Amino acid sequence: MADVMTPTEGEGADLRDLLAERLGVPKHAKWFEVRFALGEPVTVRCAYMASLRPEPSDDDEDPEPQAGNRGLDG
């Protein structure tokens, strides 16, 4: 039986960091799931811990996404 991989150490942490960076998962996500299905785009779902949710930006150079834009959860 293969060793259990965890997201907090060793290869599991390396894989988590790589996926999070490449897929744009926010740093304060509590968890994220990635789905790879044949003939479909890769999809990502994630959840925030309420106390760690990033505050909205008031910066004009970083506007809020407009309705209709697809985010991480599609």
mmJSON file of the N, C-alpha and C atoms, coordinates in Angstrom:
{"data_MODEL":{"atom_site":{
"group_PDB":["ATOM","ATOM","ATOM","ATOM","ATOM","ATOM","ATOM","ATOM","ATOM","ATOM","ATOM","ATOM","ATOM","ATOM","ATOM","ATOM","ATOM","ATOM","ATOM","ATOM","ATOM","ATOM","ATOM","ATOM","ATOM","ATOM","ATOM","ATOM","ATOM","ATOM","ATOM","ATOM","ATOM","ATOM","ATOM","ATOM","ATOM","ATOM","ATOM","ATOM","ATOM","ATOM","ATOM","ATOM","ATOM","ATOM","ATOM","ATOM","ATOM","ATOM","ATOM","ATOM","ATOM","ATOM","ATOM","ATOM","ATOM","ATOM","ATOM","ATOM","ATOM","ATOM","ATOM","ATOM","ATOM","ATOM","ATOM","ATOM","ATOM","ATOM","ATOM","ATOM","ATOM","ATOM","ATOM","ATOM","ATOM","ATOM","ATOM","ATOM","ATOM","ATOM","ATOM","ATOM","ATOM","ATOM","ATOM","ATOM","ATOM","ATOM","ATOM","ATOM","ATOM","ATOM","ATOM","ATOM","ATOM","ATOM","ATOM","ATOM","ATOM","ATOM","ATOM","ATOM","ATOM","ATOM","ATOM","ATOM","ATOM","ATOM","ATOM","ATOM","ATOM","ATOM","ATOM","ATOM","ATOM","ATOM","ATOM","ATOM","ATOM","ATOM","ATOM","ATOM","ATOM","ATOM","ATOM","ATOM","ATOM","ATOM","ATOM","ATOM","ATOM","ATOM","ATOM","ATOM","ATOM","ATOM","ATOM","ATOM","ATOM","ATOM","ATOM","ATOM","ATOM","ATOM","ATOM","ATOM","ATOM","ATOM","ATOM","ATOM","ATOM","ATOM","ATOM","ATOM","ATOM","ATOM","ATOM","ATOM","ATOM","ATOM","ATOM","ATOM","ATOM","ATOM","ATOM","ATOM","ATOM","ATOM","ATOM","ATOM","ATOM","ATOM","ATOM","ATOM","ATOM","ATOM","ATOM","ATOM","ATOM","ATOM","ATOM","ATOM","ATOM","ATOM","ATOM","ATOM","ATOM","ATOM","ATOM","ATOM","ATOM","ATOM","ATOM","ATOM","ATOM","ATOM","ATOM","ATOM","ATOM","ATOM","ATOM","ATOM","ATOM","ATOM","ATOM","ATOM","ATOM","ATOM","ATOM","ATOM","ATOM","ATOM","ATOM","ATOM","ATOM","ATOM","ATOM","ATOM","ATOM","ATOM"],
"id":[1,2,3,4,5,6,7,8,9,10,11,12,13,14,15,16,17,18,19,20,21,22,23,24,25,26,27,28,29,30,31,32,33,34,35,36,37,38,39,40,41,42,43,44,45,46,47,48,49,50,51,52,53,54,55,56,57,58,59,60,61,62,63,64,65,66,67,68,69,70,71,72,73,74,75,76,77,78,79,80,81,82,83,84,85,86,87,88,89,90,91,92,93,94,95,96,97,98,99,100,101,102,103,104,105,106,107,108,109,110,111,112,113,114,115,116,117,118,119,120,121,122,123,124,125,126,127,128,129,130,131,132,133,134,135,136,137,138,139,140,141,142,143,144,145,146,147,148,149,150,151,152,153,154,155,156,157,158,159,160,161,162,163,164,165,166,167,168,169,170,171,172,173,174,175,176,177,178,179,180,181,182,183,184,185,186,187,188,189,190,191,192,193,194,195,196,197,198,199,200,201,202,203,204,205,206,207,208,209,210,211,212,213,214,215,216,217,218,219,220,221,222],
"type_symbol":["N","C","C","N","C","C","N","C","C","N","C","C","N","C","C","N","C","C","N","C","C","N","C","C","N","C","C","N","C","C","N","C","C","N","C","C","N","C","C","N","C","C","N","C","C","N","C","C","N","C","C","N","C","C","N","C","C","N","C","C","N","C","C","N","C","C","N","C","C","N","C","C","N","C","C","N","C","C","N","C","C","N","C","C","N","C","C","N","C","C","N","C","C","N","C","C","N","C","C","N","C","C","N","C","C","N","C","C","N","C","C","N","C","C","N","C","C","N","C","C","N","C","C","N","C","C","N","C","C","N","C","C","N","C","C","N","C","C","N","C","C","N","C","C","N","C","C","N","C","C","N","C","C","N","C","C","N","C","C","N","C","C","N","C","C","N","C","C","N","C","C","N","C","C","N","C","C","N","C","C","N","C","C","N","C","C","N","C","C","N","C","C","N","C","C","N","C","C","N","C","C","N","C","C","N","C","C","N","C","C","N","C","C","N","C","C","N","C","C","N","C","C"],
"label_atom_id":["N","CA","C","N","CA","C","N","CA","C","N","CA","C","N","CA","C","N","CA","C","N","CA","C","N","CA","C","N","CA","C","N","CA","C","N","CA","C","N","CA","C","N","CA","C","N","CA","C","N","CA","C","N","CA","C","N","CA","C","N","CA","C","N","CA","C","N","CA","C","N","CA","C","N","CA","C","N","CA","C","N","CA","C","N","CA","C","N","CA","C","N","CA","C","N","CA","C","N","CA","C","N","CA","C","N","CA","C","N","CA","C","N","CA","C","N","CA","C","N","CA","C","N","CA","C","N","CA","C","N","CA","C","N","CA","C","N","CA","C","N","CA","C","N","CA","C","N","CA","C","N","CA","C","N","CA","C","N","CA","C","N","CA","C","N","CA","C","N","CA","C","N","CA","C","N","CA","C","N","CA","C","N","CA","C","N","CA","C","N","CA","C","N","CA","C","N","CA","C","N","CA","C","N","CA","C","N","CA","C","N","CA","C","N","CA","C","N","CA","C","N","CA","C","N","CA","C","N","CA","C","N","CA","C","N","CA","C","N","CA","C","N","CA","C","N","CA","C","N","CA","C","N","CA","C","N","CA","C"],
"label_alt_id":[null,null,null,null,null,null,null,null,null,null,null,null,null,null,null,null,null,null,null,null,null,null,null,null,null,null,null,null,null,null,null,null,null,null,null,null,null,null,null,null,null,null,null,null,null,null,null,null,null,null,null,null,null,null,null,null,null,null,null,null,null,null,null,null,null,null,null,null,null,null,null,null,null,null,null,null,null,null,null,null,null,null,null,null,null,null,null,null,null,null,null,null,null,null,null,null,null,null,null,null,null,null,null,null,null,null,null,null,null,null,null,null,null,null,null,null,null,null,null,null,null,null,null,null,null,null,null,null,null,null,null,null,null,null,null,null,null,null,null,null,null,null,null,null,null,null,null,null,null,null,null,null,null,null,null,null,null,null,null,null,null,null,null,null,null,null,null,null,null,null,null,null,null,null,null,null,null,null,null,null,null,null,null,null,null,null,null,null,null,null,null,null,null,null,null,null,null,null,null,null,null,null,null,null,null,null,null,null,null,null,null,null,null,null,null,null,null,null,null,null,null,null],
"label_comp_id":["MET","MET","MET","ALA","ALA","ALA","ASP","ASP","ASP","VAL","VAL","VAL","MET","MET","MET","THR","THR","THR","PRO","PRO","PRO","THR","THR","THR","GLU","GLU","GLU","GLY","GLY","GLY","GLU","GLU","GLU","GLY","GLY","GLY","ALA","ALA","ALA","ASP","ASP","ASP","LEU","LEU","LEU","ARG","ARG","ARG","ASP","ASP","ASP","LEU","LEU","LEU","LEU","LEU","LEU","ALA","ALA","ALA","GLU","GLU","GLU","ARG","ARG","ARG","LEU","LEU","LEU","GLY","GLY","GLY","VAL","VAL","VAL","PRO","PRO","PRO","LYS","LYS","LYS","HIS","HIS","HIS","ALA","ALA","ALA","LYS","LYS","LYS","TRP","TRP","TRP","PHE","PHE","PHE","GLU","GLU","GLU","VAL","VAL","VAL","ARG","ARG","ARG","PHE","PHE","PHE","ALA","ALA","ALA","LEU","LEU","LEU","GLY","GLY","GLY","GLU","GLU","GLU","PRO","PRO","PRO","VAL","VAL","VAL","THR","THR","THR","VAL","VAL","VAL","ARG","ARG","ARG","CYS","CYS","CYS","ALA","ALA","ALA","TYR","TYR","TYR","MET","MET","MET","ALA","ALA","ALA","SER","SER","SER","LEU","LEU","LEU","ARG","ARG","ARG","PRO","PRO","PRO","GLU","GLU","GLU","PRO","PRO","PRO","SER","SER","SER","ASP","ASP","ASP","ASP","ASP","ASP","ASP","ASP","ASP","GLU","GLU","GLU","ASP","ASP","ASP","PRO","PRO","PRO","GLU","GLU","GLU","PRO","PRO","PRO","GLN","GLN","GLN","ALA","ALA","ALA","GLY","GLY","GLY","ASN","ASN","ASN","ARG","ARG","ARG","GLY","GLY","GLY","LEU","LEU","LEU","ASP","ASP","ASP","GLY","GLY","GLY"],
"label_asym_id":["A","A","A","A","A","A","A","A","A","A","A","A","A","A","A","A","A","A","A","A","A","A","A","A","A","A","A","A","A","A","A","A","A","A","A","A","A","A","A","A","A","A","A","A","A","A","A","A","A","A","A","A","A","A","A","A","A","A","A","A","A","A","A","A","A","A","A","A","A","A","A","A","A","A","A","A","A","A","A","A","A","A","A","A","A","A","A","A","A","A","A","A","A","A","A","A","A","A","A","A","A","A","A","A","A","A","A","A","A","A","A","A","A","A","A","A","A","A","A","A","A","A","A","A","A","A","A","A","A","A","A","A","A","A","A","A","A","A","A","A","A","A","A","A","A","A","A","A","A","A","A","A","A","A","A","A","A","A","A","A","A","A","A","A","A","A","A","A","A","A","A","A","A","A","A","A","A","A","A","A","A","A","A","A","A","A","A","A","A","A","A","A","A","A","A","A","A","A","A","A","A","A","A","A","A","A","A","A","A","A","A","A","A","A","A","A","A","A","A","A","A","A"],
"label_entity_id":["1","1","1","1","1","1","1","1","1","1","1","1","1","1","1","1","1","1","1","1","1","1","1","1","1","1","1","1","1","1","1","1","1","1","1","1","1","1","1","1","1","1","1","1","1","1","1","1","1","1","1","1","1","1","1","1","1","1","1","1","1","1","1","1","1","1","1","1","1","1","1","1","1","1","1","1","1","1","1","1","1","1","1","1","1","1","1","1","1","1","1","1","1","1","1","1","1","1","1","1","1","1","1","1","1","1","1","1","1","1","1","1","1","1","1","1","1","1","1","1","1","1","1","1","1","1","1","1","1","1","1","1","1","1","1","1","1","1","1","1","1","1","1","1","1","1","1","1","1","1","1","1","1","1","1","1","1","1","1","1","1","1","1","1","1","1","1","1","1","1","1","1","1","1","1","1","1","1","1","1","1","1","1","1","1","1","1","1","1","1","1","1","1","1","1","1","1","1","1","1","1","1","1","1","1","1","1","1","1","1","1","1","1","1","1","1","1","1","1","1","1","1"],
"label_seq_id":[1,1,1,2,2,2,3,3,3,4,4,4,5,5,5,6,6,6,7,7,7,8,8,8,9,9,9,10,10,10,11,11,11,12,12,12,13,13,13,14,14,14,15,15,15,16,16,16,17,17,17,18,18,18,19,19,19,20,20,20,21,21,21,22,22,22,23,23,23,24,24,24,25,25,25,26,26,26,27,27,27,28,28,28,29,29,29,30,30,30,31,31,31,32,32,32,33,33,33,34,34,34,35,35,35,36,36,36,37,37,37,38,38,38,39,39,39,40,40,40,41,41,41,42,42,42,43,43,43,44,44,44,45,45,45,46,46,46,47,47,47,48,48,48,49,49,49,50,50,50,51,51,51,52,52,52,53,53,53,54,54,54,55,55,55,56,56,56,57,57,57,58,58,58,59,59,59,60,60,60,61,61,61,62,62,62,63,63,63,64,64,64,65,65,65,66,66,66,67,67,67,68,68,68,69,69,69,70,70,70,71,71,71,72,72,72,73,73,73,74,74,74],
"pdbx_PDB_ins_code":[null,null,null,null,null,null,null,null,null,null,null,null,null,null,null,null,null,null,null,null,null,null,null,null,null,null,null,null,null,null,null,null,null,null,null,null,null,null,null,null,null,null,null,null,null,null,null,null,null,null,null,null,null,null,null,null,null,null,null,null,null,null,null,null,null,null,null,null,null,null,null,null,null,null,null,null,null,null,null,null,null,null,null,null,null,null,null,null,null,null,null,null,null,null,null,null,null,null,null,null,null,null,null,null,null,null,null,null,null,null,null,null,null,null,null,null,null,null,null,null,null,null,null,null,null,null,null,null,null,null,null,null,null,null,null,null,null,null,null,null,null,null,null,null,null,null,null,null,null,null,null,null,null,null,null,null,null,null,null,null,null,null,null,null,null,null,null,null,null,null,null,null,null,null,null,null,null,null,null,null,null,null,null,null,null,null,null,null,null,null,null,null,null,null,null,null,null,null,null,null,null,null,null,null,null,null,null,null,null,null,null,null,null,null,null,null,null,null,null,null,null,null],
"Cartn_x":[0.846,0.0,0.889,0.511,1.288,1.191,2.228,2.208,1.087,0.507,-0.547,0.103,-0.42,0.093,-0.785,-0.172,-0.934,-0.57,-1.496,-1.226,-0.34,0.124,0.896,2.381,2.803,4.218,4.672,5.962,6.569,6.0,5.852,5.363,3.946,3.128,1.765,1.77,2.64,2.743,3.287,4.274,4.816,3.738,2.954,1.881,0.805,0.415,-0.574,-0.102,1.143,1.675,1.699,2.126,2.178,0.783,-0.181,-1.543,-2.16,-2.0,-2.585,-2.037,-0.73,-0.123,-0.6,-0.547,-0.903,-2.384,-3.252,-4.694,-5.273,-4.442,-4.909,-5.759,-5.51,-6.264,-5.818,-6.761,-6.386,-5.614,-4.684,-3.833,-4.641,-5.792,-6.577,-7.677,-7.554,-8.554,-8.426,-9.569,-9.595,-9.295,-9.842,-9.602,-9.858,-9.344,-9.697,-9.717,-10.565,-10.702,-10.435,-9.796,-9.53,-10.14,-10.862,-11.488,-10.916,-10.398,-9.91,-10.83,-11.643,-12.563,-12.308,-12.297,-12.058,-13.08,-12.615,-13.494,-14.079,-13.63,-14.14,-12.97,-13.229,-12.158,-11.878,-10.67,-10.325,-11.147,-11.747,-12.519,-11.914,-12.054,-11.529,-12.633,-12.803,-13.723,-12.903,-13.224,-12.508,-13.434,-13.053,-13.824,-12.867,-13.382,-12.614,-13.04,-12.111,-12.482,-12.985,-14.161,-14.788,-13.867,-13.121,-12.262,-11.034,-10.729,-9.547,-9.885,-11.17,-11.566,-10.957,-10.293,-9.665,-10.704,-10.325,-11.198,-11.24,-12.399,-12.468,-11.484,-10.947,-9.971,-10.678,-10.171,-10.662,-9.764,-8.809,-7.825,-8.449,-8.359,-8.908,-8.192,-6.938,-6.197,-6.574,-7.325,-7.729,-9.242,-10.044,-11.501,-12.102,-13.28,-14.026,-14.468,-14.523,-15.012,-16.469,-16.815,-18.186,-19.031,-20.327,-21.238,-21.112,-21.18,-21.076,-19.683,-18.657,-17.324,-17.269,-16.582,-16.467,-15.291,-15.543,-14.486,-13.939,-13.296,-12.69,-13.711,-14.927,-15.91,-16.877,-16.489,-17.171,-18.32],
"Cartn_y":[-1.19,0.0,1.25,2.245,3.483,4.29,5.094,5.983,7.002,7.401,8.416,9.783,10.565,11.902,12.898,13.813,14.85,16.212,17.184,18.494,19.392,18.893,19.746,19.416,18.309,17.97,17.167,17.212,16.417,16.701,15.621,15.753,16.323,16.025,16.57,18.084,18.627,20.087,20.701,20.028,20.523,20.559,19.496,19.418,20.468,20.616,21.63,23.008,23.354,24.676,24.905,23.897,24.012,24.235,23.402,23.54,24.876,25.253,26.508,27.693,27.689,28.786,28.8,27.66,27.592,27.832,27.432,27.556,28.82,29.621,30.884,30.717,29.681,29.481,30.543,31.27,32.312,31.739,32.522,32.084,31.717,32.36,32.13,31.09,30.248,29.197,28.137,27.711,26.646,25.305,25.11,23.902,24.221,23.346,23.442,22.056,21.91,20.66,20.961,20.036,20.181,18.977,19.23,18.145,18.131,16.974,16.741,15.696,16.099,15.174,15.245,14.096,14.045,14.881,15.681,16.488,17.702,18.012,19.169,20.021,21.32,22.153,21.747,21.988,21.751,22.72,22.216,23.077,23.044,24.172,24.312,24.865,24.252,24.766,25.028,26.097,26.355,27.043,26.977,27.623,28.426,29.531,30.391,30.147,30.361,30.471,31.901,32.085,33.404,34.466,34.106,35.085,35.437,34.651,34.898,35.372,35.565,35.996,37.357,37.483,38.766,39.877,41.055,42.223,42.694,43.217,43.742,44.889,45.005,46.049,47.343,48.472,49.794,50.402,49.633,50.087,50.125,51.277,51.41,50.504,50.145,49.28,47.811,47.475,46.093,46.056,46.32,46.39,45.029,45.054,43.823,43.197,41.854,41.216,41.593,41.725,42.06,40.806,40.962,39.809,39.157,37.852,37.11,36.565,37.13,36.559,35.254,34.294,33.003,33.02,32.638,32.574,31.18,30.873,29.567,28.445,28.738,27.669,27.687,28.32,28.201,29.058],
"Cartn_z":[0.0,0.0,0.0,-0.774,-0.878,0.418,0.666,1.826,1.663,2.783,2.771,2.596,1.661,1.405,2.152,2.887,3.592,3.019,3.082,2.497,3.35,4.492,5.384,5.446,4.795,4.869,3.655,3.404,2.337,0.958,0.16,-1.219,-1.269,-0.276,-0.241,-0.152,0.686,0.814,-0.47,-1.088,-2.353,-3.435,-3.537,-4.531,-4.251,-2.966,-2.591,-3.009,-2.701,-3.038,-4.54,-5.301,-6.758,-7.342,-6.94,-7.457,-7.054,-5.798,-5.32,-6.113,-6.356,-7.109,-8.557,-9.226,-10.65,-10.906,-9.952,-10.15,-9.529,-8.879,-8.311,-7.068,-6.28,-5.048,-4.043,-3.443,-2.481,-1.297,-0.762,0.346,1.589,1.794,3.004,2.821,1.803,1.599,2.695,3.209,4.215,3.544,2.355,1.563,0.098,-0.769,-2.177,-2.792,-3.8,-4.545,-6.01,-6.698,-8.122,-8.823,-9.913,-10.669,-12.077,-12.467,-13.82,-14.441,-15.413,-16.079,-17.585,-18.226,-19.667,-20.42,-21.345,-22.176,-21.475,-20.265,-19.516,-19.048,-18.827,-18.274,-16.821,-16.372,-14.969,-14.126,-13.054,-12.169,-10.769,-10.07,-8.719,-7.842,-6.673,-5.651,-4.41,-3.678,-2.436,-1.44,-0.172,0.894,1.761,2.284,3.176,4.614,5.531,6.938,7.076,7.637,7.687,8.303,9.329,9.981,9.147,8.139,7.314,5.909,5.611,4.27,3.967,2.826,2.492,2.381,2.815,2.712,1.264,0.8,-0.565,-0.747,-1.928,-2.225,-2.593,-2.068,-2.457,-3.523,-3.987,-4.955,-6.347,-7.024,-8.382,-9.374,-9.089,-9.989,-9.824,-8.773,-8.509,-8.27,-9.33,-9.156,-8.836,-8.199,-7.913,-9.232,-9.319,-10.54,-10.796,-12.055,-12.404,-12.474,-12.248,-12.329,-13.689,-13.702,-14.951,-15.2,-14.536,-14.666,-13.907,-14.45,-13.798,-12.843,-11.602,-10.612,-10.505,-9.402,-9.197,-9.189,-8.717,-8.639,-9.811,-10.884,-12.129,-12.411],
"occupancy":[1.0,1.0,1.0,1.0,1.0,1.0,1.0,1.0,1.0,1.0,1.0,1.0,1.0,1.0,1.0,1.0,1.0,1.0,1.0,1.0,1.0,1.0,1.0,1.0,1.0,1.0,1.0,1.0,1.0,1.0,1.0,1.0,1.0,1.0,1.0,1.0,1.0,1.0,1.0,1.0,1.0,1.0,1.0,1.0,1.0,1.0,1.0,1.0,1.0,1.0,1.0,1.0,1.0,1.0,1.0,1.0,1.0,1.0,1.0,1.0,1.0,1.0,1.0,1.0,1.0,1.0,1.0,1.0,1.0,1.0,1.0,1.0,1.0,1.0,1.0,1.0,1.0,1.0,1.0,1.0,1.0,1.0,1.0,1.0,1.0,1.0,1.0,1.0,1.0,1.0,1.0,1.0,1.0,1.0,1.0,1.0,1.0,1.0,1.0,1.0,1.0,1.0,1.0,1.0,1.0,1.0,1.0,1.0,1.0,1.0,1.0,1.0,1.0,1.0,1.0,1.0,1.0,1.0,1.0,1.0,1.0,1.0,1.0,1.0,1.0,1.0,1.0,1.0,1.0,1.0,1.0,1.0,1.0,1.0,1.0,1.0,1.0,1.0,1.0,1.0,1.0,1.0,1.0,1.0,1.0,1.0,1.0,1.0,1.0,1.0,1.0,1.0,1.0,1.0,1.0,1.0,1.0,1.0,1.0,1.0,1.0,1.0,1.0,1.0,1.0,1.0,1.0,1.0,1.0,1.0,1.0,1.0,1.0,1.0,1.0,1.0,1.0,1.0,1.0,1.0,1.0,1.0,1.0,1.0,1.0,1.0,1.0,1.0,1.0,1.0,1.0,1.0,1.0,1.0,1.0,1.0,1.0,1.0,1.0,1.0,1.0,1.0,1.0,1.0,1.0,1.0,1.0,1.0,1.0,1.0,1.0,1.0,1.0,1.0,1.0,1.0,1.0,1.0,1.0,1.0,1.0,1.0],
"B_iso_or_equiv":[0.0,0.0,0.0,0.0,0.0,0.0,0.0,0.0,0.0,0.0,0.0,0.0,0.0,0.0,0.0,0.0,0.0,0.0,0.0,0.0,0.0,0.0,0.0,0.0,0.0,0.0,0.0,0.0,0.0,0.0,0.0,0.0,0.0,0.0,0.0,0.0,0.0,0.0,0.0,0.0,0.0,0.0,0.0,0.0,0.0,0.0,0.0,0.0,0.0,0.0,0.0,0.0,0.0,0.0,0.0,0.0,0.0,0.0,0.0,0.0,0.0,0.0,0.0,0.0,0.0,0.0,0.0,0.0,0.0,0.0,0.0,0.0,0.0,0.0,0.0,0.0,0.0,0.0,0.0,0.0,0.0,0.0,0.0,0.0,0.0,0.0,0.0,0.0,0.0,0.0,0.0,0.0,0.0,0.0,0.0,0.0,0.0,0.0,0.0,0.0,0.0,0.0,0.0,0.0,0.0,0.0,0.0,0.0,0.0,0.0,0.0,0.0,0.0,0.0,0.0,0.0,0.0,0.0,0.0,0.0,0.0,0.0,0.0,0.0,0.0,0.0,0.0,0.0,0.0,0.0,0.0,0.0,0.0,0.0,0.0,0.0,0.0,0.0,0.0,0.0,0.0,0.0,0.0,0.0,0.0,0.0,0.0,0.0,0.0,0.0,0.0,0.0,0.0,0.0,0.0,0.0,0.0,0.0,0.0,0.0,0.0,0.0,0.0,0.0,0.0,0.0,0.0,0.0,0.0,0.0,0.0,0.0,0.0,0.0,0.0,0.0,0.0,0.0,0.0,0.0,0.0,0.0,0.0,0.0,0.0,0.0,0.0,0.0,0.0,0.0,0.0,0.0,0.0,0.0,0.0,0.0,0.0,0.0,0.0,0.0,0.0,0.0,0.0,0.0,0.0,0.0,0.0,0.0,0.0,0.0,0.0,0.0,0.0,0.0,0.0,0.0,0.0,0.0,0.0,0.0,0.0,0.0],
"pdbx_formal_charge":[null,null,null,null,null,null,null,null,null,null,null,null,null,null,null,null,null,null,null,null,null,null,null,null,null,null,null,null,null,null,null,null,null,null,null,null,null,null,null,null,null,null,null,null,null,null,null,null,null,null,null,null,null,null,null,null,null,null,null,null,null,null,null,null,null,null,null,null,null,null,null,null,null,null,null,null,null,null,null,null,null,null,null,null,null,null,null,null,null,null,null,null,null,null,null,null,null,null,null,null,null,null,null,null,null,null,null,null,null,null,null,null,null,null,null,null,null,null,null,null,null,null,null,null,null,null,null,null,null,null,null,null,null,null,null,null,null,null,null,null,null,null,null,null,null,null,null,null,null,null,null,null,null,null,null,null,null,null,null,null,null,null,null,null,null,null,null,null,null,null,null,null,null,null,null,null,null,null,null,null,null,null,null,null,null,null,null,null,null,null,null,null,null,null,null,null,null,null,null,null,null,null,null,null,null,null,null,null,null,null,null,null,null,null,null,null,null,null,null,null,null,null],
"auth_seq_id":[1,1,1,2,2,2,3,3,3,4,4,4,5,5,5,6,6,6,7,7,7,8,8,8,9,9,9,10,10,10,11,11,11,12,12,12,13,13,13,14,14,14,15,15,15,16,16,16,17,17,17,18,18,18,19,19,19,20,20,20,21,21,21,22,22,22,23,23,23,24,24,24,25,25,25,26,26,26,27,27,27,28,28,28,29,29,29,30,30,30,31,31,31,32,32,32,33,33,33,34,34,34,35,35,35,36,36,36,37,37,37,38,38,38,39,39,39,40,40,40,41,41,41,42,42,42,43,43,43,44,44,44,45,45,45,46,46,46,47,47,47,48,48,48,49,49,49,50,50,50,51,51,51,52,52,52,53,53,53,54,54,54,55,55,55,56,56,56,57,57,57,58,58,58,59,59,59,60,60,60,61,61,61,62,62,62,63,63,63,64,64,64,65,65,65,66,66,66,67,67,67,68,68,68,69,69,69,70,70,70,71,71,71,72,72,72,73,73,73,74,74,74],
"auth_comp_id":["MET","MET","MET","ALA","ALA","ALA","ASP","ASP","ASP","VAL","VAL","VAL","MET","MET","MET","THR","THR","THR","PRO","PRO","PRO","THR","THR","THR","GLU","GLU","GLU","GLY","GLY","GLY","GLU","GLU","GLU","GLY","GLY","GLY","ALA","ALA","ALA","ASP","ASP","ASP","LEU","LEU","LEU","ARG","ARG","ARG","ASP","ASP","ASP","LEU","LEU","LEU","LEU","LEU","LEU","ALA","ALA","ALA","GLU","GLU","GLU","ARG","ARG","ARG","LEU","LEU","LEU","GLY","GLY","GLY","VAL","VAL","VAL","PRO","PRO","PRO","LYS","LYS","LYS","HIS","HIS","HIS","ALA","ALA","ALA","LYS","LYS","LYS","TRP","TRP","TRP","PHE","PHE","PHE","GLU","GLU","GLU","VAL","VAL","VAL","ARG","ARG","ARG","PHE","PHE","PHE","ALA","ALA","ALA","LEU","LEU","LEU","GLY","GLY","GLY","GLU","GLU","GLU","PRO","PRO","PRO","VAL","VAL","VAL","THR","THR","THR","VAL","VAL","VAL","ARG","ARG","ARG","CYS","CYS","CYS","ALA","ALA","ALA","TYR","TYR","TYR","MET","MET","MET","ALA","ALA","ALA","SER","SER","SER","LEU","LEU","LEU","ARG","ARG","ARG","PRO","PRO","PRO","GLU","GLU","GLU","PRO","PRO","PRO","SER","SER","SER","ASP","ASP","ASP","ASP","ASP","ASP","ASP","ASP","ASP","GLU","GLU","GLU","ASP","ASP","ASP","PRO","PRO","PRO","GLU","GLU","GLU","PRO","PRO","PRO","GLN","GLN","GLN","ALA","ALA","ALA","GLY","GLY","GLY","ASN","ASN","ASN","ARG","ARG","ARG","GLY","GLY","GLY","LEU","LEU","LEU","ASP","ASP","ASP","GLY","GLY","GLY"],
"auth_asym_id":["A","A","A","A","A","A","A","A","A","A","A","A","A","A","A","A","A","A","A","A","A","A","A","A","A","A","A","A","A","A","A","A","A","A","A","A","A","A","A","A","A","A","A","A","A","A","A","A","A","A","A","A","A","A","A","A","A","A","A","A","A","A","A","A","A","A","A","A","A","A","A","A","A","A","A","A","A","A","A","A","A","A","A","A","A","A","A","A","A","A","A","A","A","A","A","A","A","A","A","A","A","A","A","A","A","A","A","A","A","A","A","A","A","A","A","A","A","A","A","A","A","A","A","A","A","A","A","A","A","A","A","A","A","A","A","A","A","A","A","A","A","A","A","A","A","A","A","A","A","A","A","A","A","A","A","A","A","A","A","A","A","A","A","A","A","A","A","A","A","A","A","A","A","A","A","A","A","A","A","A","A","A","A","A","A","A","A","A","A","A","A","A","A","A","A","A","A","A","A","A","A","A","A","A","A","A","A","A","A","A","A","A","A","A","A","A","A","A","A","A","A","A"],
"auth_atom_id":["N","CA","C","N","CA","C","N","CA","C","N","CA","C","N","CA","C","N","CA","C","N","CA","C","N","CA","C","N","CA","C","N","CA","C","N","CA","C","N","CA","C","N","CA","C","N","CA","C","N","CA","C","N","CA","C","N","CA","C","N","CA","C","N","CA","C","N","CA","C","N","CA","C","N","CA","C","N","CA","C","N","CA","C","N","CA","C","N","CA","C","N","CA","C","N","CA","C","N","CA","C","N","CA","C","N","CA","C","N","CA","C","N","CA","C","N","CA","C","N","CA","C","N","CA","C","N","CA","C","N","CA","C","N","CA","C","N","CA","C","N","CA","C","N","CA","C","N","CA","C","N","CA","C","N","CA","C","N","CA","C","N","CA","C","N","CA","C","N","CA","C","N","CA","C","N","CA","C","N","CA","C","N","CA","C","N","CA","C","N","CA","C","N","CA","C","N","CA","C","N","CA","C","N","CA","C","N","CA","C","N","CA","C","N","CA","C","N","CA","C","N","CA","C","N","CA","C","N","CA","C","N","CA","C","N","CA","C","N","CA","C","N","CA","C","N","CA","C","N","CA","C","N","CA","C","N","CA","C"],
"pdbx_PDB_model_num":[1,1,1,1,1,1,1,1,1,1,1,1,1,1,1,1,1,1,1,1,1,1,1,1,1,1,1,1,1,1,1,1,1,1,1,1,1,1,1,1,1,1,1,1,1,1,1,1,1,1,1,1,1,1,1,1,1,1,1,1,1,1,1,1,1,1,1,1,1,1,1,1,1,1,1,1,1,1,1,1,1,1,1,1,1,1,1,1,1,1,1,1,1,1,1,1,1,1,1,1,1,1,1,1,1,1,1,1,1,1,1,1,1,1,1,1,1,1,1,1,1,1,1,1,1,1,1,1,1,1,1,1,1,1,1,1,1,1,1,1,1,1,1,1,1,1,1,1,1,1,1,1,1,1,1,1,1,1,1,1,1,1,1,1,1,1,1,1,1,1,1,1,1,1,1,1,1,1,1,1,1,1,1,1,1,1,1,1,1,1,1,1,1,1,1,1,1,1,1,1,1,1,1,1,1,1,1,1,1,1,1,1,1,1,1,1,1,1,1,1,1,1]
}}}
